[in-house]
Amino acid sequence: MSEVVDITRIQETSDGDIEFEIELIEMYLDDARDHIGQIGAHVDNANASGLKQSAHTLKGSSANIGAVGMQKVAFDLERAGAENNMSVAPDHHNRLKEVFEATDVFFRDYLAEMT
């Protein structure tokens, strides 16, 4: 297992259906980009409640697909929002963007091997 993705999670979810697996990965990557943008807006606007909600959603979808690195950072952002601790949010958001890049590369490489 990599520090970024536990690929066995998506493989278990797809149960050997390669097309479904590809669809899930592509949908996750698109949705994660959207959530990262929303999180950035919440950080910029010091919206702790919005941050908590967006990070919680991203944390769940990341867990479902095995994006463990994203899940961990999204948890940190969710906690910052829940505790109204917006001072740490910009650093966590920057870390989230970095981890997403690594996650995106991992999944893109994985998809290239499948096709």
LOMARDO-163324 format. One record per residue: residue in one letter; x, y, z of N, C-alpha, C in turn; residue number from 1. Coordinates in steps of 0.2 Angstrom, whole numbers, plus 5000, padded with zeros to 4 digits. Layout:
   type     nX     nY     nZ    caX    caY    caZ     cX     cY     cZ   seq
      A      X      Y      Z      X      Y      Z      X      Y      Z   NUM
...
# end
This chain:
   type     nX     nY     nZ    caX    caY    caZ     cX     cY     cZ   seq
      M   5004   4994   5000   5000   5000   5000   5004   5006   5000     1
      S   5003   5011   4996   5006   5017   4996   5004   5022   5001     2
      E   5008   5027   5003   5005   5032   5008   5000   5036   5006     3
      V   4999   5036   4999   4994   5040   4996   4987   5036   4995     4
      V   4988   5030   4992   4982   5027   4990   4982   5019   4992     5
      D   4977   5017   4995   4977   5009   4996   4972   5007   4991     6
      I   4975   5004   4985   4972   5002   4979   4967   4997   4980     7
      T   4969   4993   4985   4964   4987   4987   4957   4989   4988     8
      R   4956   4995   4991   4950   4998   4993   4945   4998   4986     9
      I   4948   5001   4981   4944   5002   4975   4943   4996   4971    10
      Q   4948   4991   4972   4948   4985   4969   4942   4981   4972    11
      E   4941   4981   4979   4936   4977   4982   4929   4980   4980    12
      T   4929   4987   4980   4923   4990   4978   4920   4988   4971    13
      S   4925   4988   4966   4923   4987   4960   4922   4979   4958    14
      D   4924   4975   4963   4924   4968   4962   4926   4965   4955    15
      G   4931   4968   4953   4934   4965   4946   4931   4968   4940    16
      D   4926   4973   4941   4923   4976   4935   4928   4982   4933    17
      I   4932   4981   4928   4937   4987   4927   4934   4993   4924    18
      E   4929   4993   4920   4925   4999   4918   4922   5003   4924    19
      F   4919   4999   4928   4917   5002   4934   4922   5006   4938    20
      E   4928   5002   4939   4933   5005   4943   4936   5011   4940    21
      I   4937   5011   4933   4939   5017   4929   4934   5023   4931    22
      E   4928   5021   4930   4922   5027   4931   4923   5029   4938    23
      L   4924   5025   4943   4924   5028   4950   4930   5032   4951    24
      I   4936   5030   4948   4942   5034   4949   4941   5041   4946    25
      E   4939   5041   4940   4938   5047   4936   4933   5052   4940    26
      M   4927   5049   4942   4922   5053   4946   4925   5056   4952    27
      Y   4929   5051   4956   4932   5054   4962   4937   5060   4961    28
      L   4941   5059   4956   4946   5064   4954   4943   5071   4952    29
      D   4937   5070   4949   4933   5077   4947   4930   5080   4953    30
      D   4927   5075   4957   4924   5078   4963   4929   5081   4968    31
      A   4934   5077   4969   4939   5080   4973   4942   5087   4971    32
      R   4943   5088   4965   4945   5094   4963   4940   5100   4965    33
      D   4933   5098   4964   4928   5103   4966   4928   5104   4973    34
      H   4929   5099   4977   4929   5100   4984   4935   5104   4987    35
      I   4941   5103   4984   4947   5106   4985   4945   5114   4984    36
      G   4942   5115   4978   4940   5122   4977   4935   5125   4982    37
      Q   4930   5121   4984   4926   5124   4989   4929   5125   4996    38
      I   4934   5120   4997   4937   5121   5004   4942   5127   5004    39
      G   4945   5128   4998   4949   5135   4997   4945   5141   4998    40
      A   4938   5141   4995   4934   5147   4996   4932   5147   5004    41
      H   4931   5142   5007   4929   5142   5014   4935   5145   5018    42
      V   4941   5142   5016   4947   5145   5020   4947   5152   5019    43
      D   4947   5154   5013   4948   5162   5011   4942   5166   5015    44
      N   4936   5163   5015   4931   5167   5019   4930   5166   5026    45
      A   4935   5162   5029   4935   5160   5036   4928   5157   5038    46
      N   4925   5153   5034   4919   5149   5035   4920   5142   5038    47
      A   4920   5142   5044   4922   5136   5048   4917   5131   5046    48
      S   4910   5133   5046   4905   5128   5045   4905   5125   5038    49
      G   4906   5129   5033   4907   5126   5027   4913   5122   5026    50
      L   4918   5124   5029   4925   5120   5029   4923   5113   5032    51
      K   4920   5113   5037   4919   5107   5041   4915   5102   5036    52
      Q   4909   5105   5033   4905   5101   5029   4909   5098   5022    53
      S   4912   5103   5019   4916   5101   5013   4921   5096   5014    54
      A   4925   5097   5020   4930   5092   5021   4927   5086   5023    55
      H   4922   5085   5027   4919   5079   5029   4917   5075   5023    56
      T   4914   5078   5018   4912   5075   5012   4918   5072   5008    57
      L   4923   5076   5007   4929   5074   5004   4932   5068   5008    58
      K   4932   5069   5014   4935   5063   5019   4931   5057   5017    59
      G   4925   5057   5017   4921   5051   5016   4922   5048   5009    60
      S   4922   5052   5004   4923   5049   4997   4930   5047   4996    61
      S   4935   5050   4999   4942   5048   4999   4943   5041   5003    62
      A   4939   5040   5008   4940   5034   5012   4937   5028   5007    63
      N   4931   5030   5004   4928   5025   5000   4932   5022   4994    64
      I   4936   5026   4991   4940   5024   4986   4947   5022   4988    65
      G   4949   5023   4994   4956   5021   4996   4961   5027   4996    66
      A   4959   5033   4995   4964   5039   4995   4965   5041   5002    67
      V   4969   5037   5005   4971   5037   5012   4974   5044   5014    68
      G   4979   5046   5010   4982   5053   5011   4977   5058   5011    69
      M   4972   5058   5006   4967   5063   5006   4963   5063   5012    70
      Q   4961   5057   5014   4957   5056   5019   4959   5059   5026    71
      K   4966   5058   5027   4969   5061   5033   4969   5068   5033    72
      V   4971   5071   5027   4971   5079   5027   4964   5082   5028    73
      A   4959   5078   5024   4952   5081   5025   4950   5080   5032    74
      F   4952   5075   5035   4950   5075   5043   4953   5081   5046    75
      D   4959   5082   5045   4962   5088   5049   4958   5094   5047    76
      L   4956   5095   5041   4952   5101   5039   4945   5101   5042    77
      E   4942   5095   5042   4936   5095   5046   4936   5096   5053    78
      R   4941   5094   5056   4942   5096   5063   4944   5103   5064    79
      A   4947   5106   5060   4949   5113   5060   4942   5117   5060    80
      G   4938   5115   5055   4931   5118   5055   4927   5117   5061    81
      A   4927   5111   5063   4923   5109   5069   4925   5113   5075    82
      E   4931   5114   5076   4934   5118   5081   4935   5125   5080    83
      N   4932   5128   5074   4933   5135   5072   4940   5137   5073    84
      N   4945   5133   5071   4952   5135   5071   4954   5136   5064    85
      M   4952   5142   5062   4954   5144   5055   4961   5146   5054    86
      S   4965   5146   5059   4972   5148   5058   4976   5143   5055    87
      V   4974   5137   5056   4978   5131   5053   4975   5129   5047    88
      A   4969   5131   5045   4966   5129   5039   4970   5131   5032    89
      P   4973   5136   5031   4977   5138   5025   4983   5132   5024    90
      D   4986   5131   5030   4992   5126   5029   4989   5119   5027    91
      H   4983   5117   5030   4980   5111   5029   4978   5111   5022    92
      H   4975   5116   5019   4973   5117   5012   4978   5116   5007    93
      N   4984   5119   5009   4990   5118   5005   4992   5111   5004    94
      R   4992   5108   5010   4994   5101   5011   4989   5097   5007    95
      L   4983   5098   5007   4978   5094   5003   4979   5095   4996    96
      K   4981   5101   4993   4982   5101   4986   4988   5097   4984    97
      E   4993   5097   4989   4999   5093   4987   4998   5086   4987    98
      V   4994   5083   4992   4992   5076   4992   4988   5074   4986    99
      F   4983   5079   4985   4979   5078   4979   4983   5077   4972   100
      E   4988   5081   4972   4993   5080   4966   4996   5073   4966   101
      A   4998   5071   4971   5001   5064   4972   4996   5059   4971   102
      T   4990   5060   4973   4984   5055   4972   4982   5055   4965   103
      D   4982   5060   4962   4980   5061   4955   4985   5057   4950   104
      V   4992   5058   4952   4997   5055   4948   4996   5047   4949   105
      F   4995   5045   4955   4995   5038   4957   4989   5035   4953   106
      F   4983   5038   4953   4977   5035   4950   4978   5035   4942   107
      R   4981   5041   4939   4982   5041   4932   4987   5036   4930   108
      D   4992   5035   4934   4997   5029   4932   4993   5022   4932   109
      Y   4989   5022   4937   4986   5015   4938   4981   5014   4932   110
      L   4977   5020   4930   4973   5019   4925   4977   5017   4918   111
      A   4982   5020   4917   4986   5019   4911   4989   5012   4911   112
      E   4990   5009   4917   4992   5002   4917   4986   4997   4915   113
      M   4980   4999   4917   4974   4995   4916   4972   4995   4908   114
      T   4973   5001   4905   4971   5001   4898   4976   5000   4893   115
# end
